[in-house]
């Protein structure tokens, strides 16, 4: 309805809700993963049903049914996870929490582990150039998370799971309403690995011993003219990894131990007000504090803190069914205090970074709706970047749908973001190599263009074939060069003559519902990623898989009393670093399966992950001698752990109404 609907309820449309404010509750069956037909931008939705297909302890575990997003470990000792979208690191994907930018800077390395998936209603993955309203940082696309709402008719939801590697996860969500205007939702989470396992026998924990506490509270005040949303969240996370003893405990007498403590506090406020039938104004403010104290073996200590503020003030007017305009001002201010110590021959070498960074300015976005057939969105931003002056960010999105059975989308635009050399590449600290750090926060500059065509058939939006192509090209980028046995170098793309960095990504999605309650989703993605490295010229980008195929099958008995889910993926090869034994990683399969028994207000589920048991051989280089300059735990291209079995329960208490 209004600008406030964009920011108070989230930038993406919600999945069709399973509950209403009426006394009757209507139960439908959601597709787990699907392409949103009504979106102007190519958007893949992972619904609440899709989030339940995996053990889904956190956001990092929620993408196994998607070939668009790859999730892997940054290294083999800290448990830090990273995503890849369109063949590029997740740092180039803008992460949004109901339209607010999150997981920036110090929050990025472990941020995926700090979003419990039972807290979420859905995830929307938008590829390519997104709206300028959210800022200039999106390069490959955006991933927006919609949390469970204060208005949900569920006074209590509990999810608990346990894995055979001792990973334990407990979540609670409670939505409460107070009269017609006020409502709140409370979130609680605790998880941890009770023991550190070493299944591959290299003397290092496959996953660190870890304990996380995570709590949040969100409020909504609603009237037809005014919406106010605000909330807070706090996180405490400790993880201890590296060499372990025979009892699954960190070996503090050993040569290489990792010890990481993270603390986070976040608060936000959203206010939206109607200015009549067609216009509205909204304001979003966000504050985030992140503190990280960490050590990586005997060579490295990294202690850092970040204070970040974000604001967005926008005005929206729908002049008619054809024309609408959104305009506003927005920006972020990040203050970093970093101390990085690298020790060589007992001589400490401190690397310091203390710098406030501002980026922000004005934007405008015009939308033309030509009925149900054609939509065009043209936007532009003018932002001031600390130390780099004013930069212009144009973006355009087009959607053409001449019939119910065909949709074509295309977009193009520019993305700008400051590189964070350490946190963007936290894995480099899990090495004993000489690191030639360049801590300059380079303003990375990329242009992206691509399109998507989707054909719907069999008279249903659940049956479709979709084809994608996207190109991302960098004019400036912070390069991290691993291609040496004993050193790692940081430098800018522009420092090389004729330096180039780009990716081309092709993807096909096929969704079928051959008969009632049986769905088939097949996806194949191919990536051609290239980058210029000093002394080598333009080469295939290391550690980026060429292709991935995913097949997901789900069958449900009548009334969803039993649900059977199976996922198989085929992971293509990637070029390995020059110091590794092989030139390319092998092609390998992974299998996932889950069975759910549903009863009134109560689900029991059990399943397995990576059931093929495949894992990367010698995932830590020189694990037998971590003090050697060739020691490297960051060269990860495949699964670190073997097969895992889990079981869990979900308990839902619905709101009761008096007759």
Buried (B, 14 or more C-beta within 10 A) or exposed (E): BBBBBBBBBBBBBBBEBBBEEEEEEEEEBBBBBBBBEEBBBBBBBBBBBBBBBBBBBBBBBBBBBBBBBBBBBBBBBBBBBBBBBBBBBBBBBBBBBBBBBBBBBBBBBBBBBBBBBBBBBBBBBBBBBBBBBBBBBBBBBBBBBBBBBBBBBBBBBBBBBBBEBBBBBBBBBBBBBEEEEBBBBBBBBBBBBEBBBBBBEBBBBBBBBBBBBBBBBBBBBBEEEBBBBBBBBBBBBBBBBBBBBEEBEBBEEBBBBBBBBBBBBBBBBBBBBBBEEBBBBBBBBBBBBBBBBBBBBBBBBBBBBBBBBBBBBBBBBBEEEEEBBBBBBBBBBBBBBBBBBBEEEEEEEEBEBEBEBBBBBBBBBBBEBEEEEEBBBBBBBEBBBBEBEEBEBBBBBBBBBEEEBBBBBBBBBBBBBBBBBBBBBBBBBBBBBEBEBBBBBBBBBBBBBBBBBBBBEEEEBBBBBBEBBBBBBBBBBBBBBBBBBBBBBBBBBBEBEEBBBBBBBBBBBBBBBEEEBEBBBBBBBBBBBBBBBEEEEBBEBBBBBBBBBBBBBBBBEEEBEEBBBBBBBBBBBBBBBBBBEEEBBBEBEBBBBBEBEBEEEEBEBBBBBBBBEBBBEEBBBBBEEBEBBBBBBBBBBBBBBBBBBBBBEBEBEBBEEEE
